[in-house]
């Protein structure tokens, strides 16, 4: 069970920080999956919803903007293309080190976790959590596999679909930044979602 692995506040939230960075495909997907994950493992440690929400939302957008394979990548590259600028994907890659807002959030959330810092309303919420009575009957019956399997499946399939799309597109040319920029990321993510949904449906249907 999850409680065997995550036996302290720092450890629980640090794993949530890592999963927030790994779920970079889409910001909504990131927030949804990381929210379910952290909700399953934080109840025992009385971590406030305010701190969990701060970590989830800070990483949800930052990871998608900083890692160049997400729905945000498609959006930003399309904006650059509409400005009639060449090498749109290359421009996006070169702009990543200057995205100080997203980079700062990644390190701020890590600092909040490691040093147990409470920002703004977190202090009050954390104090309330310390006196809230937790029912002794509560059992964390969610396993690590059940929480992480959908996320890793999505990441693996999305990478496979990206490689397939690159191979198909580059049959008569070499792989360049411009070739990658011209890939149809919308179709890649769409097919990834469809394939992942079918596999998960079959998996959980057989399990039940």
NORHUCOR-V831206 format. One record per pair of residues at least 6 apart in sequence whose C-alpha atoms are under 7 Angstrom apart, sorted by the first residue. I is the first residue (numbers start at 0). J is the second residue. If there is no record, write none. Layout:
BEGIN
i:I j:J
i:I j:J
END
This chain:
BEGIN
i:0 j:140
i:0 j:141
i:0 j:142
i:0 j:143
i:1 j:40
i:1 j:141
i:1 j:142
i:1 j:143
i:2 j:40
i:2 j:139
i:5 j:11
i:7 j:44
i:8 j:44
i:9 j:112
i:9 j:113
i:11 j:40
i:11 j:41
i:12 j:112
i:13 j:112
i:15 j:33
i:15 j:37
i:18 j:33
i:19 j:29
i:19 j:33
i:19 j:55
i:19 j:58
i:19 j:59
i:20 j:58
i:20 j:62
i:22 j:29
i:22 j:150
i:23 j:29
i:23 j:62
i:23 j:63
i:23 j:66
i:23 j:69
i:24 j:63
i:24 j:68
i:24 j:69
i:24 j:70
i:25 j:63
i:25 j:69
i:25 j:70
i:26 j:59
i:26 j:60
i:26 j:63
i:29 j:59
i:30 j:55
i:30 j:56
i:30 j:59
i:33 j:55
i:34 j:55
i:36 j:146
i:39 j:141
i:45 j:128
i:45 j:129
i:46 j:125
i:46 j:128
i:47 j:124
i:47 j:125
i:47 j:128
i:49 j:121
i:49 j:124
i:50 j:121
i:54 j:108
i:57 j:104
i:58 j:105
i:61 j:101
i:61 j:104
i:61 j:105
i:63 j:69
i:63 j:71
i:64 j:71
i:64 j:72
i:65 j:95
i:73 j:184
i:76 j:87
i:76 j:88
i:76 j:91
i:79 j:87
i:80 j:87
i:86 j:177
i:87 j:180
i:88 j:176
i:88 j:177
i:88 j:180
i:89 j:176
i:111 j:117
i:152 j:195
i:153 j:191
i:153 j:195
i:156 j:191
i:157 j:187
i:157 j:188
i:157 j:191
i:160 j:187
i:160 j:191
i:161 j:187
END
